[in-house]
Amino acid sequence: MPERVIVTGLGLITPLGLGVDAFFRGLREGTSGVRRIDDREELAGLSVLVGAPCDDFDPKAFMDGKRARRMGRASQMAVAAARMAAEHAGLEPTARGGVFVGTGIGAMEAMVDNHRVLLERGADRVSPFLAPIMMPNAPAAEVSIELGVRGPSMGLVTACAAGAHAVGLAWEYVRSGKVDWAVAGGAEAVMLRLVCAAFDRMGALSRSTDPASASCPFDARRDGFVLGEGAGIVVLESHSHARGRGAEALAEVVGFGASCDAYHITAPLERGEGARAAMAEALHTAGLSTDDVDYINAHGTSTPLNDRAETRAIKDLFGPRAYEIPVSSTKSQLGHLLGAAGAVEMGASVFALCSGFLPATTTWREADADCDLDYVPGMPRPAQPKVVLSNSFGFGGQNACLAVRAP
């Protein structure tokens, strides 16, 4: 008999602030972490003027300076979020635990900085820590070291779906009894000139100069995503393990679906067939029907192609009932956190189940004929959802969907 899998802790570092309280308060009040970034010297000269940095994050609040210098910013955020999550859950790591942390890009800042050193000062001046800092599994490895977890430790690299895939894989490990508990999620911190220029050159980033409207998922004005940074870690436990130590259940993960478009390296299938398959699989593994879903936390990037394809996928799967289900994107407040997005949006799904409110698509103003669902515009809406789907879709056509319900 598969184990039930309970969410008992959250650790969140987002553009809305540090910790669960700041995140939940920001969602409840409809505030935004998107701002002008042309005041950052390292981003000077870019066409992109708006972003969503985590200005409050100081790694030295969570670790000593020497250790911080030997990590990339994404790993620093992952370690800090994992500590927050373990403390929130009241979890004392034991032998039968696991770590699953995704990232989309990794420590690009270390590579950029050391490439400059190589060119200007020579090979013997390149940091001896560069290789372990920049490897994509570094966030997972550093979290394992921080918490002393000697069970399975895996770094997932599936672009913008990495955080959700990490939670989904952790769910499968806990559900099967391979581990009693896991910390899982994602981290990303690549607000660099090179990365911004790369996304901008491919037409993925918003060129808006107004932070209040730059990230506007499902809106007719959308012209690209806003790059953000952050980390989200959840503690998942088997029901028996959580009950045995008297842990409070915040939510229950009941299903997970993954698929690949196998179509294009950046563009989704026009009708969102891959997204539809991931949602259908999440419902199937949960033993739920489309009639059971009360809210969808959308991937909702604010790009023309993604929002249209995701809307079509929802309509194809849910039929006429799609128009009855609230669908919103917290990227309107957070920007796009890339490999961390799915894990942070898992936190938003827990918010929806616990707070009595649905997160809003705060920047939605103008209807689009291709995006005609209920996107919870403006401010959070009072509601008591029982079942939530959380969507995450990444470059490479890699799709993930998590099904979560109230405990």
N, C-alpha and C positions, 0 to 999 in steps of 0.2 A: 504494500500500500504506500503510495508516494506521501512524503511528508508535506504538511502545509507549511508555507513560507511566509514569515511575518517580518514586517519592517519595524525595527525597534529604535533606530537612530538615524539622524541626518546630520551631515556636515556640509555647509554651503559657504562658498566664497564667490560672490557675484558682484556685478556692478551696482546692486542695490545695497551692498554692505556685507559685513562679516557675520556669519551665524544664521541659525534658523529664525530667530526673532526678527532680525533686520529684513530677511527675505520675505517672511510671511507678512510683516508690516508693510513692506513695499508693495506686495501684491494686493493686499487689502486696501491700501490707499491709492493704488493706481499710479504710483510714482515711477520715475524713469531713471535709469542709469546711463542713458545715452547722452552724450555731450559733445561739444566741439573739442577736437584734439589738435588743432593747429597751434596750440601753445606748447606742444611737446617738441623739443628740439630735434629728437631723433626721427620725427615724422615730417620735418620741414620739407617743403617743396612738393608735396603730394597734391593730386587733384581731389583726393578723398579728405574731407574736413571733419567728419563726424565718426565717433566710435564709442565704445562702451568699456572703458578700462576699470579695473578694480583699484581705485586710488587709495582705499583704506588698508590695503594688504601690505604688511611689513613682515617679511619672513622671520626677522629676529624676535618677533613676539612669540614665535612657536619653536625656534631652535637657535642654537648658538651660531655666531657669525661664521665660524670656520666651516661648519656643516652646510650652512646656507650657500657659501661660496662654491661648494662642490656639487651643487644641484642647479639644474635649470629652473626657471620660474614655474613651469608647469609642475615639476616634481615638488618644489616648495609648496605650491598650492595644494597638491594632492596629499602631502604629508599633513599639512595643517587641517585640511578638511577631514582626513581620516581620524585625526586626534579629536576633532570636534564631534564626529559621528560616534566614536567609541564612548566618549564622555556622555553624550546625549543618551546613548543606550544604556549607560552604566555597565558597559561590557569589559570584563577582564579577559583578555585573549587567552585561550586555552589551546591545547594541541590540535584539536580537530576543527581548525578554521582555515579559511582561504582568503586570498586577495585577488581581485579582478579589477584592473584599472585601465581604461582606454585613453587614447589620445589620437588626434588626427595628424599632427605634424611633429610634435616633440620640441626639443630645445633648439629651435632654429637660431635663437639669439646667440648661443654659444658657438655655433658653426659660423655665423656671420662675423662675430667678433674675432674669432681665431683665424678665419681666412684673411681678415685685414692684418692681423699680426704676422701671419705667414708672409704676406706680400711686402709688408713694410719693415719687418725686423728679422725675418728668417725662420726656418723650420725649428731651430732649437729653442725658439721662444713660444711655440705653441703649447698650450696647457696640457700637462700630463693627464688631466682629468677630463679632457674633451670627449674622448670616446664614451666613457660611462655616463657623462652628463647628457650627451645628445642621443643615446640609444632610445628608441621608442618605448622599451619596456622599463626605462628608468623610473617613471612614476610608480609602477606596481612594485618594483624592487625596493624603492626607498620606503614605501608604505609598509612593506613586509619587515624591513629592518626596524622601522620606527616602532611597530607594534609587536615585534618578535614572533611573527607568524611563520611557521615552518611547513605549513600545508601547501597546497597548490597556490602558486602565485603566477598570474598571467597578465601580460600587457596586450591589449587588443588595439589594432590599428585599422579602423574601418571608417575613416573620415568622420563626417558629422553624425554617424550612427554609433561611434565607438563607445560612448558612455552608456547608451541603451543596450548595446550588445554585451557589455561587461556585466550589467545588472542581470540581463537575461541568462548569461552563462552561469553566473553565481546562483541564480534561481534554480537552474537545472542541477547544479552540484548539491545544493542544500536539499532540494526536493528528492533527489535520488538517495540521500543519506551518505554521500561521499564526504561531506563535511557537516558539522552541526551549525556553523555560522559562517558568514563571509562579510567582508567589507568590499564594496563594489561601486564603481562609478567612472568618472572621467575628469581630465584636467587639460587645460589648454591656455597658452599665453604666448601669442605670436603677433603682438601689435608692433610690428617692425616695418620699416620703409620697404624692404624687399617683399615681404608678404603682402602688404597693402598694395604695392605696385603690381604684384603678380595677379591678385584677384581683380584689381581694377582693370588691368589690361585685357582680361578675359570677359569683362563686362558684368562681373558678378556683384560689385559693390555699388551701393547707392551714391549718387553724386549730389544728393541734397545737402544744402548748407544749414538746414534747420533741424536741430535735434528732435524737435517735437513731431516731425513728420518723416524723418529719414527712414525709419524702420516701420513700415505700415503694411503688415501682412494682409493679404486678401483685398486690399484697397486698390481702386483703379489707378491711384497715383504711384504705386510701388515701382521702383526702378532698380532694386538690388538690395542686398542685405547690408547690415551694419556690423562690422567686426567687433566682437567683444572678447573678454577673457574671463577665466574663473575655474572653479572646480566644484564638483558635487560628489559626495560619497554617501552611500546608504549602508546601514547595517541590516543584513538579512539573517534571520535565524529560523531554524525549524521550530514549529509550534511547541514541540515537547521541550526543546532546549530553553526557549523563552519562558515557557510556563514554569519550568524547573527552577529558574532563578528569579521568578516574579517580575519579569520585564513587561512594560506596558507596550501593547500593540498599537502602532500608529496606523497601519494599513496592512493588507495582505496582498502579496503578488500571486496572482492565480493563473496567469498565462503569458506566453512569450512566442512571438513569431518573427521569423527572419526570412528574407528572400533577396534575390538579386535580379535587377532588370536585364542584365546581360545585353545591353543595348548601346550605351554611349558613356564615355568616361565622365561627362559632367551633366548632360541633359537627362531628365527622367523620361520614361515612356509617356507618350502624349496623354493616354487615358489613365495613367497611374496604375497599370496592372500589377507592378511589383509591390507598390504600396498597399494595394488591395489585398494581395496574397499574404503580406505580413500581418495585416489586421485580421484577416480570416483565420490565419493559423493561431494567432494569439487567442481569439475567441474559442477555437477548436480545442486547444490545449487546456483552456480554462473550463471547458464544458458549458460555455455560455452561448447564447444566441444574440443576434443583432438587436432583438427586443430588450435585452438586458442592459444595454449601454446607455448611460445617462449623460456623459460628457466626454468629449475628445480634446485632449491637449495636443494640438496640431504641431507638426514640424514648422509649418508656416514661416518661411524664411523672408518673405517680402520680395522674392524674385518673381518675375512674370511667369516663368515656366513651372516652378515648383508649386506655387499656390494654386494654379489652375489644375495641374495634374493631381494634387492631393484632394482638391474639391471633387474632381471627377471620380477618384478612387472611392471616396466616402459615399458618393451618390450611387456608384455602381454596386457597392457592397450592401448598403443599407436601404436602397430603393427609396420609395416615397418617405420613409421614416427619417431619412437624412435631414429633411427640413425641420424635424422636431428636435434634433439633438444639438445642443450648444457645442460649438467648436471655437476654440480661441487659441491664439499664439502669444505666449509670454515673451517672444522675441521682440514684441512691440516695446517692452520695457527693458529688456536685457541685451538687445542685439543678439548676434549669433555667436555662441561660445564654441562652435566647431565640435571638437572631440568631447568637450564637457557638456554640450547642450542636452543630450539625452538624459544624463544623470541629474542635471539641475532641473530639467522639466519633469523628471520623476518626482523631485521635491515639490514642484508645482502641483502635480497630481495628488500628492499626499495633502497639500494645502486644501485642495478642492474637497477632499474627503473629510478633513478634520475641522475646517473653519466655518462651514456654513455659507461659503461664497465660491463662485466660479471665477477664476482669473479672467481678466478682460483682454481683448485686443484693444489696448487703450488708444491707439492712434488711428483706428478705423474711422473714416469719414465719408468716402465716396464709393458708391456701389459699382461693382464690375459685373457685367453680364455673365462672365464665365465663373465668377465666384459669388454664388447666390445663396449661401447657407447662413445660419445664425452664428455670427462670429463674436458675440458678446461684446458689442462695441462700447467704447468709452470707459466705463467703470465696472468693477466686479458686481456680479449679480447674486443676490441671496438664493441659495439652493442647497439641497442635501443629497448630492449624488451618492449612489451606492456602488456603481461600477464606472471606472474611468479607463479609457484607452490613451496611451501616450505614444505618439509617433515620432520616429527619427529616421531620416533618410540622408544618405551620404553620397558624395561623388564616387563614381564607380558603380552606381546603381545599387548600393548596398542599403537595405531597408531593415528596420526593426520596429516592433510594436510590443509594448508591455501592457498587460491587462491587470489592473489593480482594483481592489474593492475595499470598502470599509470593513474594519475588523469586527 
